Structure formats: C-alpha cells, structure tokens
Amino acid sequence: MRLVEAVDWSGLKAPDLAAFERLAEAAFARLPEEFRALCAGVVVRVEDFPDDGTLAEMACESEFDLLGLFRGVGLAQGGGALATGQFPNMVWLYRRPILDYWAEHDESLGHLVTHVLVHEIGHHFGLSDDDMQAIEDAAEA
C-alpha cells in the first residue's frame, strides 16, 4: 500500500467573491477564441445568491437551487444591438450554490465554474447540450 501525502486543508478557505470572479474570468479566457468573440457585450456577474425575485420567478425551493442564470435577449431570439432602455445580456454565477454543489460532487471547482458559465452563455446563443459540451471540452484541452 502506498501512502499518499496528506494535504493540509486547515488553512484553506472557500474563495470569496473577488477570487470567484477571477476564477470565472480564467474560465472565460480558456474558452475557444471564436466563442469568446461572439460574447461581446455579455456581462458576467458573480453574486453569493440569486435575489428573492429571481428565486420566486424560477420557482426555486431553496437559494441553493440555482447555480447560474442568463438574462437578456439571446442571439437565437434576434438579440444583437441593444435597444434603447434595454439592459445588456447578463450571465450570473451564484458563488454559494456553486460551492455547495462542488462540495457534493467529484469535480474540480474550475471545471464546474466553466460548465455553468458555458451553459448560461449557451442560452445566449441558443446552443444545444452537445454544442455546449464541445465548447467545454475545447476549454479543458
């Protein structure tokens, strides 16, 4: 039997909002260049939790039910240039629900953030699950 060196977790903390934003920025930077170019104008925000209105609108039972959200007019619905008074297309990543999911599953936090980011941006493009998986795979390569 081989002994595995133990990792000292005693001083490690979950990433705060600023660190999580850097993690999301790094995940976005790893996406294929042509995909990122099409995301011009999409704003990515990191919050601890969805607001109460979003939780009610999405019929969430808990504030931990929603990992991310796309709001706006996707390219598949004719979105492009902003109309007067229209908010920009936005993707929210919810730090605490993502961390909770991460703690329960066997995948890296970076992979999970990339997955949620691609999935939510995928709504902007109207992409299929297979398309989104191909983009994730390219980001991991």
C-alpha positions, 0 to 999 in steps of 0.5 A: 500500500502506498501512502499518499501525502496528506494535504493540509486543508486547515488553512484553506478557505472557500474563495470569496467573491473577488477570487470567484470572479477571477476564477470565472474570468480564467474560465472565460479566457480558456474558452475557444477564441471564436466563442469568446468573440461572439460574447461581446457585450455579455456581462458576467456577474458573480453574486453569493445568491440569486435575489428573492425575485429571481428565486420566486420567478424560477420557482426555486425551493431553496437559494441553493437551487440555482447555480447560474442564470442568463438574462437578456435577449439571446442571439437565437431570439434576434438579440444583437444591438441593444435597444434603447432602455434595454439592459445588456445580456447578463450571465450570473454565477451564484458563488454559494450554490456553486460551492455547495454543489462542488462540495457534493460532487467529484469535480474540480471547482474550475471545471464546474465554474466553466460548465455553468458559465458555458451553459448560461452563455449557451442560452445566449446563443441558443446552443444545444447540450452537445454544442455546449459540451464541445465548447467545454471540452475545447476549454479543458484541452 
